[in-house]
């Protein structure tokens, strides 16, 4: 968790519930709130001119959405959409800026969080330039597994469906399906039904 829920509430944050596929903010809107996920999942995405979705990230409880854009004066270059019923804490921008200016530990937590997001973007940018689909998928799975407690082989249940993996890597879903089956044959991952163990 980036900022303690009680501290957010004490500083004027409120809970807001979002239904599945409900838009939290959209491309071109002006950042006005700090969003922290309490429950559920949020997908950060955009669409190409041909309508194909590109997913930047899939975030879960304890993470924030769009925080770096609160520190600048630019519009959102992406959408944030609830995936499943979700609850977020939202804090107006002016109160968020006051909170981080008055509390150095929170400022450090925000900077660590932004650093982690930049790391993810660099890793994914580099790996998405690779032509081998298995390498792209493996890099994504490595990133997700890094935050899990257990590092043993096949100990991590990947929280992504094939379409989400495709959207995060820029691959076609058919390519993801074929690559995952190949990776199973190579003992890189294990499939149990539709679940991927990595």
Secondary structure, DSSP 8 states (H G I E B T S, - for coil): --S-HHHHHHTT-EEEEE-TT-EEE-TT-B--EEEEEEEEEEEEEEE-TTS-EEEEEEEETT-EESHHHHTSS-B-SSEEEEEEEEEEEEEEHHHHHHHHHH-HHHHHHHHHHHHHHHHHHHHHHHHHT-S-HHHHHHHHHHHHHHTSS--STT--B----HHHHHHHHT--HHHHHHHHHHHHHTTSSEEETTEEE-
